[in-house]
Amino acid sequence: MSVKIEWQIFKAETQSDGTWSSNSPALAELLNAIASPDKIKEPALDIEDAMAHLAIKGLPYFKITEINSGNNRENNSINKSSMAIC
């Protein structure tokens, strides 16, 4: 699964290795500090989804813009939903 969040020009996406990638290295560093898998306190069906929800809880101006699910992101990506959480 891959979950994207964004706010204005800043975008970030969860990675399958439990880290964040971003168009801003500082944002990726911040997200890796506040919304990494070890920061998730409750059981989660999907770690990347839980990371994204934790991130927008800590950074309320951001919103979830895309959730993709699939075994192979490049070849078998299925857009489950697009939603905005404010």
C-alpha positions in Angstrom: 0.0 0.0 0.0 1.1 3.6 -0.6 -0.5 6.6 1.0 0.1 10.2 -0.2 -0.4 13.3 1.8 0.1 16.9 0.7 -0.3 20.5 1.6 0.3 23.3 -0.9 3.5 22.5 -2.7 4.6 19.9 -0.1 4.0 16.2 -0.9 5.0 13.0 0.9 4.4 9.3 0.4 4.7 6.3 2.6 7.2 3.7 1.5 6.9 -0.1 2.0 10.1 0.0 4.2 8.3 2.1 6.8 9.8 5.4 5.8 8.6 8.6 4.1 9.7 10.1 0.8 9.0 13.7 -0.1 9.7 16.5 -2.5 11.2 18.2 0.6 14.0 16.5 2.4 13.2 18.4 5.6 9.5 17.2 5.5 10.6 13.6 4.9 12.9 13.9 7.9 10.1 15.4 10.1 7.6 12.7 9.0 10.1 9.9 9.7 10.5 11.4 13.2 6.8 11.9 14.1 5.0 9.3 12.0 7.2 6.2 11.7 5.9 2.7 12.4 7.4 2.7 15.9 5.3 5.7 16.8 2.0 3.8 16.1 0.5 2.9 19.5 -2.6 1.0 18.4 -2.9 -2.2 16.3 -3.2 -1.4 12.6 -4.3 -3.5 9.6 -2.0 -1.5 7.4 1.1 0.3 8.7 1.3 2.8 5.8 -2.3 3.9 6.4 -1.6 4.2 10.1 1.5 6.3 9.4 -0.4 8.7 7.2 -3.2 9.2 9.8 -0.6 9.8 12.5 1.2 12.3 10.2 -2.0 14.3 9.5 -2.8 14.3 13.2 0.6 15.9 13.8 0.5 18.2 10.8 -3.2 19.2 10.5 -2.8 21.3 7.4 -1.9 18.2 5.4 -4.6 15.9 4.0 -4.6 12.4 2.6 -4.9 12.7 -1.2 -4.4 9.1 -2.4 -4.4 5.6 -1.2 -3.1 2.9 -3.5 -3.2 -0.8 -2.9 -1.5 -3.6 -4.8 1.1 -6.3 -4.6 3.3 -4.4 -7.2 2.9 -0.7 -7.1 4.1 -0.1 -10.6 2.2 -2.9 -12.4 -0.8 -3.7 -10.2 -1.7 -0.5 -8.5 -5.4 -0.1 -7.7 -6.7 3.2 -6.5 -8.8 2.2 -3.5 -10.0 5.7 -2.7 -9.1 9.4 -2.8 -10.1 11.3 0.2 -9.4 14.5 2.0 -9.2 14.6 5.7 -9.1 18.1 7.2 
